[in-house]
Amino acid sequence: MTDNTLVLVDGSYYLFRAYHAMPPLNNASGEPTGVIFGVINMIKKHLTEGGPDYFAVIFDAKGKTFRNDLYKDYKANRPSMPDDLAVQIKPLHDLIRALGIPLLVIDGVEADDVIATLAKQAAQRKIKTIVSTGDKDLAQIVNSRIHLLNTMNQVYLDIDGVEKKFGVPPERIIDYLTLVGDSVDNVPGVPKVGPKTAVKWLNEYKTLDQIINSADQIKGKVGENLREFLPKIPLTKKLVTLRYDVELDLNPEDLVICEPDKVALKKIYTYWNFTTWLKQLNENTSEDKNTDDQKTLVKNEPKYETISTEKKLDEWIAKLKNSDLVAIDTETTSLNYMMAEIVGISFSVTANHAAYVPLQHNYVGAPKQLSLKNTLNKLKPILEDATKRKVGQNLKYDQEVFANYKINLRGIEHDTMLASYVLNSTATRHNLDALALNYLNIKTIHYEDVAGKGAKQISFNQVSIEEAAPYACEDAEVVIKLNSVLTSKLKKIPSLEKIYRTIEIPLIPVLSRIERNGVMINSEMLAKQTKNLKNRMREIEIGAHSLAKESFNISSPKQIQSVLYDKLNLPILAKTPKGQPSTAESVLQDLSEEYELPKLILEYRSMSKLCSTYTEKLPQMINQKTGRVHTSYHQAVTATGRLSSSDPNLQNIPIRTEEGRKIRQAFIAPKDHVIVAADYSQIELRIMAHLSKDKGLLNAFDQGLDIHKTTAAEVFAVAINSV
């Protein structure tokens, strides 16, 4: 930062960003903490060494604003704030104040208006302002001294940046927003005028006033819409225009960060279980360390070793043999367990100490590494020893990777992913990064941190050993810490611990065998089905074009929209978030009850999905070595405890249609074998009968009656043989 810089944080934007981005963190009492933790971490990123001269966080106040007085339906379509978010706002405010950070919440206006007012005041005082937000409305305040920064994607908007992003300069943003409206805030815009049309008009006519004056010259339906909307334009413009005159009892120079209230911080950190922050606070007792509370979350520095000699490997093997519990993790070339090759292996037996054995890093300049074959031969007795207890994160994957090298990983005692799942099956994430943050307050090194993101991501064998070792060691060492916390929690709930120990853990090797066995499919049968499906798709296409009396791309929602609603004038039953007539399946389903064309489009989509998902794709997924398709079964995904399947999803092969049943026929057994399908009989109703002790249900099951007939007979008061 340069001198005389003000940073204004859009706290309300941060709130919702943290709510949707963070895993469901809780303190020991079960109260949600993810938003508090996420927002504070985002704020702290602005406050590292060399931070701004002036700083404030601004939140929306409760209740209505002047815009509600202007337009009673302002933000009327917004759902109420989720309870688990609302309860975190006050403690978040308390924590920000305790950190000594200026916090502003002004009644009757929105945070954007307060930000606009402060930014304008700062500009008049020749103070540069950075507004940290992702809100497009604030683009209207950008000038040579006021810029926007979205820390989520590091998009920085100065005057040129605004024009590049929106197509118009900052001084035209109000005109732009008036034309397009804002569906999020329920602010009306000109019907069917989206960003492209608004930019086109503003580039052609320069200002909104000129567009209004030239409304008669604009042709077509969109011109009619504009002319009909003209009386509403003044209201919309008022709603989207930010105020610069909010009455404040301070000025930008007053927004200075003060000394933190360490007593208050200690209480807050303790209550909400922010253990790492609490430890930092306790360590920072001397005057020269008092700014550490404004730094981002840090971790203890554990001891990590890289094993590059036989002697060091032998020392660690001895350590593993003498340890009660061993954390193990493999680093590989692929997430596909059948294709994955080992790049390295990490171990840990105690917290804050781990080792990584690099084996197949093969980038240019990579140092010599231990032999993969010899290393695995040395480790095999320990890995296959059922009495040597192992722990890991998703050990089923590691078990299958070792199986590629003819090693049967045994002695699986714990799995942190499954422990977390059993404790809270409705949590959205059970990955190691989320668990470390949730249960240990540790921000781990992410895979993307060492391997990159997206198209530029490299495979792990290309990651330098210097970067790979800390990442791999941390995975194993964090598992040791997590396992201690999670198993302790499970012991307090015996029923869940029983599920974990007697169902989930023993299921790991069972699923592993099923996955590696794979399933045979008849590729020729599927190829024939693909041909038949595509022939039917062509017939449907011809029929659709005949009904529409024109050719159109039946796979294009936009062209379907034009044909159904503009040409055939079918009723608009629903609209997209952008206000366009919907062509979603549910809408077409309703329309198909009265109209033939939507029915054909639905059938075409169904055939197309069968082709792309099954008949064409499944043969491509056959493993060249085994000649079979290998799915992955996931234990820690569904909230109900059922397994899920992916790559491919073998639990969702269609059965209700004739075409779907033909796809099922392509799953075949080897010669002299048969496929057996088994299912629980009415398992949910049996559980209901057991829990409710309902005499009718119990009697029906005791007598082996058809439960549905029995229920129908009772409901309609007829004899069971009459149903």
C-alpha positions in Angstrom: 0.0 0.0 0.0 1.1 3.6 -0.7 0.6 6.4 1.9 -2.8 7.8 2.4 -4.7 4.7 1.5 -8.2 3.7 2.8 -9.5 0.2 2.6 -13.3 -0.3 3.0 -14.4 -3.9 3.4 -18.0 -4.7 2.2 -18.7 -6.8 5.3 -22.2 -7.9 4.0 -20.6 -9.3 0.9 -18.0 -11.1 3.0 -20.7 -12.6 5.2 -22.5 -14.4 2.4 -19.2 -15.3 0.6 -17.9 -17.0 3.8 -21.3 -18.7 4.4 -21.3 -20.4 1.0 -17.5 -21.1 0.9 -16.7 -22.4 4.3 -17.3 -25.9 5.6 -19.8 -26.3 8.4 -17.5 -25.5 11.3 -18.8 -25.6 14.9 -17.5 -24.9 18.4 -17.6 -27.5 21.2 -21.2 -26.6 22.0 -22.3 -27.2 18.4 -22.7 -23.5 17.6 -21.8 -22.5 14.0 -18.5 -20.7 13.6 -17.6 -21.0 9.9 -18.7 -17.5 8.9 -16.9 -15.9 11.8 -13.7 -17.8 11.0 -14.0 -17.1 7.3 -14.7 -13.4 7.4 -12.0 -12.7 10.0 -9.4 -14.6 7.8 -10.5 -12.6 4.8 -10.2 -9.3 6.7 -6.8 -10.2 8.0 -5.5 -10.6 4.5 -5.7 -6.8 4.2 -3.8 -6.2 7.4 -0.4 -7.9 6.9 2.7 -5.8 7.1 2.5 -2.6 5.1 -1.2 -2.4 5.3 -3.4 0.6 4.7 -3.4 3.9 6.7 -7.1 3.8 7.3 -9.4 0.8 7.4 -13.0 -0.1 8.1 -15.5 -2.9 7.8 -19.1 -1.9 6.9 -22.2 -4.1 7.3 -25.8 -3.6 6.4 -28.0 -2.7 9.4 -31.1 -4.7 10.3 -34.5 -3.5 9.1 -35.7 -1.5 6.1 -33.8 1.3 4.2 -35.0 4.3 2.3 -35.2 2.1 -0.8 -38.0 0.2 0.8 -39.9 3.4 1.3 -39.4 4.2 -2.4 -40.5 0.7 -3.5 -42.2 -1.7 -1.2 -41.1 -4.8 -3.2 -37.4 -3.9 -2.9 -35.6 -7.2 -2.1 -39.0 -8.8 -1.6 -38.0 -12.0 -3.4 -34.9 -12.6 -1.2 -35.2 -15.5 1.2 -34.8 -14.8 4.9 -31.3 -15.1 6.3 -30.5 -18.7 7.3 -30.5 -19.1 11.0 -27.0 -20.6 11.2 -25.8 -17.4 9.5 -27.8 -14.9 11.5 -26.6 -16.2 14.9 -23.0 -15.6 13.8 -23.4 -11.8 13.0 -23.2 -10.4 16.5 -20.2 -12.5 17.7 -18.5 -11.6 14.4 -19.1 -7.9 15.1 -17.8 -8.3 18.7 -14.6 -10.0 17.4 -14.0 -7.3 14.8 -14.3 -4.6 17.5 -12.1 -6.5 19.9 -9.4 -6.6 17.2 -9.4 -2.8 17.2 -10.9 -2.6 13.7 -13.4 0.2 12.9 -16.8 -1.3 12.3 -19.7 0.7 10.8 -23.4 -0.3 10.8 -25.7 2.6 9.9 -29.5 2.3 10.1 -31.8 3.3 7.2 -29.1 2.9 4.5 -27.2 0.0 3.0 -23.5 -0.8 3.4 -22.9 0.3 -0.2 -24.2 3.8 0.6 -21.9 4.2 3.6 -19.0 2.9 1.5 -19.8 5.4 -1.3 -20.0 8.3 1.2 -16.7 7.5 2.8 -15.0 6.8 -0.5 -16.1 10.2 -1.9 -15.0 12.0 1.3 -11.6 10.3 1.0 -11.2 11.2 -2.6 -11.9 14.9 -1.7 -9.1 14.6 0.8 -6.8 13.0 -1.9 -6.8 9.7 -0.1 -6.8 6.6 -2.4 -9.7 4.2 -1.6 -9.8 0.5 -2.2 -13.2 -1.1 -1.8 -13.0 -4.9 -1.1 -16.2 -6.3 -2.6 -17.8 -8.3 -5.4 -20.9 -6.1 -5.6 -21.4 -4.8 -9.1 -23.4 -1.8 -7.8 -20.2 -0.2 -6.4 -18.7 0.0 -9.9 -20.6 3.3 -10.2 -18.3 5.0 -7.6 -15.0 4.1 -9.4 -12.8 7.0 -10.4 -9.1 7.8 -10.5 -8.9 7.7 -6.7 -11.5 4.9 -5.9 -10.9 1.3 -7.1 -12.6 -2.0 -6.4 -10.8 -5.3 -5.4 -12.5 -8.7 -5.2 -10.2 -10.8 -3.1 -12.1 -13.9 -4.1 -10.7 -13.9 -7.6 -8.2 -11.0 -7.4 -10.1 -8.9 -9.9 -9.0 -5.3 -9.6 -11.3 -2.7 -11.1 -10.0 0.8 -11.9 -11.7 3.0 -14.6 -10.5 0.8 -17.5 -11.3 -2.3 -15.5 -14.9 -1.3 -15.1 -15.3 -0.6 -18.8 -13.7 -3.9 -19.7 -15.9 -5.8 -17.4 -19.2 -4.1 -18.0 -18.7 -2.6 -21.4 -19.4 0.9 -20.2 -17.3 3.4 -18.1 -18.1 4.0 -14.3 -20.1 7.1 -15.0 -22.6 5.1 -17.1 -23.0 2.2 -14.6 -26.1 3.8 -13.1 -27.7 4.0 -16.6 -26.6 0.4 -17.3 -28.2 -0.8 -14.0 -31.4 1.1 -14.7 -31.8 -0.6 -18.0 -31.0 -4.2 -16.8 -32.5 -4.0 -13.3 -31.4 -6.3 -10.6 -33.2 -9.6 -10.1 -31.3 -10.2 -6.8 -32.7 -7.1 -5.2 -36.0 -7.3 -7.1 -35.3 -4.0 -8.9 -37.3 -3.9 -12.2 -35.5 -3.3 -15.5 -36.6 -3.0 -19.0 -38.2 -6.4 -19.9 -35.9 -8.6 -22.1 -33.1 -6.0 -21.9 -29.9 -7.8 -20.7 -26.3 -6.6 -20.4 -25.6 -6.9 -24.1 -28.6 -4.8 -25.2 -27.9 -2.2 -22.5 -24.3 -1.8 -23.5 -25.3 -1.6 -27.2 -27.7 1.2 -26.5 -25.4 3.1 -24.2 -22.6 2.9 -26.8 -24.9 4.1 -29.5 -26.9 6.8 -27.6 -24.2 7.6 -25.0 -26.6 8.2 -22.0 -29.9 6.9 -20.6 -31.5 10.3 -21.2 -30.6 10.0 -24.9 -32.0 6.5 -25.0 -35.3 7.8 -23.5 -35.4 10.6 -26.0 -34.8 8.1 -28.9 -37.2 5.4 -27.6 -39.5 5.8 -30.6 -36.6 4.9 -32.9 -35.8 1.6 -31.3 -37.6 -1.2 -33.2 -39.0 -4.6 -32.4 -40.4 -6.1 -29.2 -37.5 -4.7 -27.1 -38.4 -1.2 -28.3 -42.0 -1.7 -27.3 -40.8 -2.9 -23.9 -38.7 0.2 -23.5 -41.5 2.5 -24.3 -43.8 0.7 -21.9 -41.2 0.9 -19.2 -40.4 4.6 -19.5 -42.7 5.7 -16.6 -40.8 3.3 -14.3 -37.3 4.4 -15.2 -37.0 7.3 -12.6 -37.9 4.8 -9.8 -35.4 2.2 -11.0 -32.7 4.8 -11.3 -33.3 6.0 -7.8 -33.1 2.4 -6.5 -29.8 1.6 -8.2 -28.1 5.0 -7.4 -25.9 5.0 -4.3 -26.0 7.8 -1.9 -22.9 10.0 -1.2 -24.5 12.0 1.6 -25.0 9.5 4.5 -24.7 11.3 7.8 -21.7 10.0 9.6 -20.2 11.1 12.9 -16.6 10.5 11.6 -14.5 11.1 8.6 -12.0 8.8 6.7 -9.0 9.9 8.9 -10.8 8.6 12.0 -10.8 5.0 10.6 -7.6 3.9 12.3 -7.0 0.5 13.7 -6.5 0.6 17.4 -4.7 -1.8 19.9 -6.7 -5.0 20.2 -8.6 -5.7 23.4 -6.6 -8.9 24.4 -8.9 -9.7 27.4 -12.0 -9.6 25.1 -10.1 -11.6 22.4 -9.1 -14.3 24.9 -12.8 -14.8 25.9 -14.0 -14.8 22.3 -11.3 -17.2 21.1 -11.9 -19.5 24.0 -15.6 -19.6 23.7 -15.6 -20.2 20.0 -12.7 -22.7 20.1 -10.4 -20.6 17.8 -7.4 -22.5 19.4 -4.7 -21.3 16.9 -5.7 -17.7 17.3 -5.8 -18.2 21.1 -2.3 -19.7 21.1 -1.0 -16.7 19.0 -2.6 -14.3 21.4 -1.0 -16.0 24.4 2.4 -16.0 22.7 2.3 -12.3 21.7 2.8 -10.8 25.1 5.7 -8.5 24.3 5.2 -5.0 22.8 7.1 -5.8 19.6 4.7 -8.7 18.8 1.4 -7.0 19.3 0.7 -6.8 15.6 0.6 -10.5 15.1 -3.1 -10.6 15.8 -3.5 -8.9 12.5 -1.7 -11.6 10.5 -3.3 -14.6 8.8 -3.7 -17.9 10.5 -0.4 -19.8 11.0 0.5 -23.3 12.0 3.0 -24.8 14.4 6.1 -25.8 12.6 6.3 -29.6 12.8 9.3 -31.7 12.0 9.1 -33.1 8.5 11.8 -35.3 7.0 12.6 -36.4 3.4 13.8 -40.0 3.2 16.5 -40.2 0.5 18.9 -42.9 1.8 18.5 -46.5 2.7 19.8 -45.8 6.2 17.1 -43.2 6.8 14.4 -45.5 5.4 15.5 -48.4 7.7 15.4 -46.0 10.7 11.8 -45.1 9.8 10.8 -48.7 9.2 12.1 -49.6 12.7 10.0 -46.6 14.0 6.9 -48.0 12.2 7.4 -51.5 13.6 7.7 -50.1 17.2 4.6 -47.8 16.9 1.1 -48.6 18.1 -0.5 -46.7 15.2 0.9 -45.7 11.8 -0.6 -43.0 9.6 0.1 -43.7 5.9 -0.6 -41.8 2.7 0.3 -42.4 -0.9 1.0 -39.7 -3.5 0.2 -40.9 -7.0 -0.1 -39.9 -10.6 -3.9 -40.3 -10.9 -7.2 -40.3 -8.9 -8.2 -43.4 -10.9 -7.1 -46.2 -8.5 -6.7 -48.7 -11.4 -4.3 -46.4 -13.3 -2.5 -44.7 -10.3 1.2 -45.1 -9.9 3.0 -44.4 -6.7 5.1 -41.2 -6.7 5.9 -41.2 -3.0 4.7 -42.4 0.4 4.4 -40.5 3.7 4.2 -41.8 7.3 3.6 -40.4 10.7 3.4 -42.0 14.1 3.2 -39.0 16.4 1.9 -35.5 16.1 4.3 -32.9 14.6 6.6 -35.5 13.1 6.3 -37.1 9.7 8.5 -38.4 6.8 8.1 -38.6 3.0 9.8 -41.1 0.7 10.0 -39.7 -2.8 10.2 -42.5 -5.3 9.1 -41.5 -8.8 9.4 -37.7 -9.2 10.7 -37.4 -12.7 10.8 -33.7 -13.6 13.9 -32.3 -15.3 16.6 -32.0 -12.7 14.9 -34.3 -10.1 17.4 -35.8 -7.7 18.1 -39.5 -7.5 15.5 -41.3 -5.3 15.2 -44.6 -3.6 14.1 -47.6 -5.7 10.4 -48.0 -5.8 10.6 -51.8 -6.0 13.2 -52.2 -3.1 11.3 -49.7 -0.9 8.0 -51.5 -1.4 9.7 -54.8 -0.6 10.9 -53.4 2.7 7.5 -51.9 3.5 5.4 -54.8 2.4 5.7 -56.9 5.7 4.5 -53.9 7.7 1.8 -52.9 5.2 0.4 -56.5 5.1 0.7 -57.1 8.8 -2.9 -57.2 10.1 -1.7 -56.6 13.7 0.1 -53.4 12.8 -2.7 -50.8 13.1 -3.0 -48.2 10.3 -4.9 -44.9 10.0 -5.4 -42.7 7.0 -7.7 -40.4 5.1 -9.8 -42.5 2.6 -7.6 -45.5 3.0 -9.6 -47.5 0.5 -7.9 -45.5 -2.2 -4.4 -46.2 -0.8 -5.3 -49.9 -0.4 -6.2 -50.1 -4.1 -3.0 -48.3 -5.1 -0.9 -50.7 -3.1 -2.9 -53.6 -4.8 -1.5 -52.4 -8.1 1.9 -53.5 -6.7 0.6 -56.8 -5.4 0.5 -55.5 -1.8 -2.5 -56.3 0.3 -2.9 -53.4 2.8 -4.2 -54.9 6.1 -4.7 -53.7 9.6 -6.9 -50.7 8.7 -7.9 -49.5 12.2 -9.1 -46.0 11.5 -10.1 -43.7 8.7 -10.5 -40.0 9.4 -12.9 -39.4 6.5 -15.2 -42.2 7.7 -15.0 -41.0 11.4 -16.0 -37.5 10.3 -18.8 -39.0 8.2 -20.2 -41.1 11.0 -20.1 -38.2 13.4 -21.9 -35.9 11.0 -23.2 -37.4 7.7 -24.8 -34.2 6.6 -21.6 -32.2 6.6 -20.8 -31.1 3.0 -17.2 -32.0 3.1 -15.1 -34.7 4.7 -11.9 -34.0 2.8 -8.7 -33.6 4.8 -8.4 -29.8 4.3 -11.9 -29.2 5.6 -11.5 -31.6 8.5 -8.2 -30.0 9.6 -9.8 -26.6 9.5 -13.0 -27.7 11.3 -11.5 -29.9 14.1 -7.9 -28.6 14.4 -8.2 -24.9 13.2 -5.3 -25.8 10.9 -5.1 -24.4 7.4 -3.4 -27.1 5.4 -1.3 -26.9 2.2 -3.8 -27.6 -0.6 -3.0 -29.8 -3.6 -3.4 -26.8 -5.8 -0.8 -25.0 -3.8 1.9 -27.4 -5.0 0.5 -28.7 -8.3 -1.3 -25.6 -9.7 -4.9 -25.2 -10.9 -7.0 -25.9 -14.0 -5.3 -26.4 -17.3 -1.9 -25.5 -15.8 -2.1 -28.2 -13.1 0.7 -30.7 -13.2 0.7 -34.3 -12.0 2.4 -35.0 -8.7 5.4 -36.7 -10.2 6.2 -33.3 -11.8 6.1 -31.5 -8.4 9.5 -30.7 -7.0 10.4 -32.8 -4.0 11.1 -29.6 -2.0 7.4 -28.7 -2.4 6.0 -32.2 -2.4 7.6 -33.3 0.9 5.9 -30.8 3.3 2.6 -31.4 1.5 2.8 -35.2 1.8 4.2 -35.2 5.3 1.4 -32.8 6.5 -1.2 -35.2 5.1 0.0 -38.0 7.3 0.8 -35.9 10.3 -2.6 -34.1 10.3 -4.3 -37.5 10.1 -2.6 -38.5 13.4 -3.9 -35.3 15.1 -7.4 -35.7 13.5 -7.7 -39.3 14.5 -7.1 -38.5 18.1 -9.9 -35.8 18.1 -12.4 -37.8 16.1 -12.1 -41.1 17.9 -12.4 -39.2 21.2 -15.7 -37.7 19.9 -16.9 -41.2 18.7 -16.3 -42.8 22.1 -18.7 -40.3 23.7 -21.5 -41.7 21.4 -21.3 -45.5 21.6 -24.0 -46.1 19.0 -22.0 -44.1 16.4 -18.8 -45.7 17.4 -20.3 -49.1 16.9 -21.4 -48.2 13.4 -17.9 -46.8 12.7 -16.1 -49.9 14.0 -18.4 -52.7 12.9 -19.8 -51.4 9.6 -17.8 -48.6 8.0 -14.2 -49.8 8.7 -14.8 -53.5 7.9 -16.5 -52.4 4.7 -13.3 -50.8 3.3 -11.6 -54.0 2.0 -15.0 -55.4 0.8 -15.6 -52.4 -1.4 -12.0 -52.4 -2.5 -12.4 -56.0 -3.8 -15.7 -55.2 -5.5 -14.2 -52.1 -7.2 -11.1 -54.0 -8.4 -13.2 -56.9 -9.7 -15.2 -54.5 -11.8 -18.1 -55.4 -14.1 -18.2 -56.9 -17.6 -20.2 -55.1 -20.3 -21.1 -56.1 -23.9 -19.6 -53.3 -26.0 -21.1 -54.7 -29.2 -24.6 -54.6 -27.7 -24.1 -51.0 -26.6 -22.8 -50.0 -30.0 -26.0 -51.5 -31.5 -28.1 -49.6 -29.0 -26.2 -46.3 -29.8 -27.1 -46.8 -33.5 -30.8 -47.5 -32.7 -30.9 -44.5 -30.4 -29.4 -42.1 -33.0 -31.8 -43.4 -35.6 -34.7 -42.6 -33.3 -33.2 -39.2 -32.5 -33.1 -38.4 -36.2 -36.8 -39.4 -36.5 -37.7 -37.2 -33.6 -35.8 -34.3 -35.1 -37.6 -34.6 -38.4 -41.0 -34.8 -36.6 -40.0 -31.7 -34.5 -39.1 -29.7 -37.5 -42.4 -30.6 -39.2 -44.4 -29.5 -36.2 -42.4 -26.2 -35.9 -42.6 -25.7 -39.7 -38.9 -24.8 -39.7 -35.5 -26.4 -39.0 -33.9 -25.6 -35.7 -31.2 -27.1 -33.4 -33.2 -29.3 -31.1 -30.3 -29.4 -28.6 -30.2 -25.6 -28.3 -32.3 -24.2 -25.4 -32.2 -20.7 -27.1 -33.6 -22.0 -30.4 -36.2 -24.1 -28.6 -37.2 -21.0 -26.7 -37.6 -19.1 -29.9 -39.7 -21.8 -31.6 -41.9 -22.6 -28.6 -42.6 -19.1 -27.3 -41.9 -16.6 -30.1 -43.2 -18.6 -33.1 -45.8 -21.0 -31.7 -46.8 -18.7 -28.8 -47.0 -21.5 -26.2 -47.9 -20.4 -22.7 -44.9 -19.3 -20.6 -45.1 -21.3 -17.4 -41.8 -20.3 -15.8 -38.9 -18.0 -16.4 -35.1 -18.3 -16.0 -33.3 -16.1 -13.3 -32.6 -13.7 -16.2 -36.2 -13.4 -17.1 -36.2 -15.6 -20.2 -39.0 -18.2 -20.8 -37.8 -21.5 -19.4 -37.1 -24.7 -21.4 -36.3 -26.7 -18.3 -37.5 -30.4 -18.3 -40.2 -29.7 -15.7 -41.7 -26.9 -17.8 -41.6 -29.0 -21.0 -43.2 -31.9 -19.0 -46.2 -29.7 -18.2 -46.4 -28.3 -21.7 -46.2 -31.8 -23.2 -49.6 -32.7 -21.6 -51.2 -30.4 -24.3 -48.6 -29.9 -27.0 -46.8 -32.5 -29.1 -43.5 -30.5 -29.8 -42.4 -30.3 -26.1 -43.1 -34.0 -25.8 -40.8 -34.8 -28.8 -38.1 -32.5 -27.3 -38.2 -34.4 -24.0 -37.9 -37.7 -25.8 -35.0 -36.4 -27.8 -33.2 -35.2 -24.7 -33.8 -38.6 -23.0 -32.3 -40.5 -26.0 -29.4 -38.1 -26.2 -28.6 -38.6 -22.5 -28.7 -42.4 -22.8 -26.2 -42.1 -25.6 -23.8 -39.7 -24.0 -24.0 -41.1 -20.5 -24.2 -44.9 -21.2 -24.2 -46.4 -24.6 -21.3 -44.3 -26.0 -19.4 -43.6 -22.8 -19.4 -47.0 -21.0 -17.3 -48.8 -23.7 -14.7 -46.0 -23.4 -14.4 -46.7 -19.7 -13.3 -50.3 -20.1 -9.9 -50.9 -18.5 -7.5 -52.2 -21.1 -5.8 -54.6 -18.6 -8.9 -56.1 -17.0 -11.4 -55.7 -19.8 -13.9 -54.5 -17.3 -15.5 -51.2 -16.1 -14.4 -50.2 -12.6 -16.6 -47.8 -10.6 -15.7 -46.0 -7.3 -18.1 -46.6 -4.3 -18.1 -43.8 -1.8 -19.0 -44.4 1.8 -18.9 -40.7 2.9 -21.2 -38.9 0.6 -24.9 -39.5 1.2 -26.6 -38.1 4.3 -28.6 -41.4 4.6 -25.7 -43.8 4.9 -26.2 -45.4 1.5 -23.3 -45.9 -0.8 -22.9 -43.7 -3.9 -21.1 -44.6 -7.1 -19.2 -42.6 -9.7 -17.0 -42.9 -12.8 -19.3 -44.5 -13.9 -22.4 -44.3 -11.7 -23.5 -47.9 -11.7 -26.3 -47.2 -9.2 -28.2 -45.1 -11.7 -28.5 -47.3 -14.8 -32.1 -46.6 -16.1 -34.8 -49.3 -15.8 -38.1 -47.6 -16.3 -38.0 -47.3 -20.1 -37.4 -50.0 -22.7 -34.2 -48.3 -23.9 -32.9 -48.2 -20.3 -33.6 -51.9 -19.7 -31.6 -52.6 -22.9 -28.7 -50.8 -21.4 -28.9 -53.0 -18.3 -28.8 -56.1 -20.5 -25.3 -55.0 -21.6 -24.0 -55.8 -18.1 -23.0 -59.4 -18.4 -21.5 -62.3 -16.4 -18.4 -64.3 -17.5 -18.9 -67.6 -19.1 -20.5 -70.2 -16.8 -21.5 -67.5 -14.3 -24.6 -65.5 -13.6 -25.3 -62.1 -12.2 -27.4 -62.1 -9.0 -29.3 -59.0 -8.0 -30.3 -58.8 -4.3 -32.2 -56.2 -2.4 -33.8 -55.6 1.0 -37.5 -56.3 1.0 -39.4 -53.2 2.1 -36.5 -52.2 4.4 -37.9 -48.7 5.2 -41.3 -50.1 6.0 -39.8 -52.8 8.2 -37.9 -50.1 10.1 -41.1 -48.1 10.4 -42.9 -51.1 11.8 -40.2 -51.8 14.3 -40.0 -48.2 15.6 -43.8 -47.5 15.6 -44.9 -51.0 16.9 -47.9 -50.5 14.6 -50.0 -53.7 15.0 -51.2 -53.6 11.4 -47.7 -53.4 9.9 -46.3 -55.9 12.3 -49.1 -58.4 11.6 -48.6 -58.0 7.8 -44.9 -58.7 8.0 -45.5 -61.6 10.5 -47.8 -63.3 8.0 -45.7 -62.5 4.9 -48.5 -60.5 3.4 -48.1 -58.0 0.5 -47.6 -54.8 2.6 -48.9 -52.5 -0.1 -52.1 -54.6 -0.6 -52.6 -54.7 3.2 -52.2 -51.0 3.6 -54.6 -50.3 0.6 -57.2 -52.7 2.1 -57.1 -50.9 5.4 -57.2 -47.4 3.8 -60.1 -48.2 1.5 -61.8 -50.6 4.0 -62.0 -53.5 1.6 -61.0 -57.1 1.7 -57.3 -57.7 0.8 -58.3 -60.0 -2.1 -60.3 -57.1 -3.5 -57.4 -54.8 -3.9 
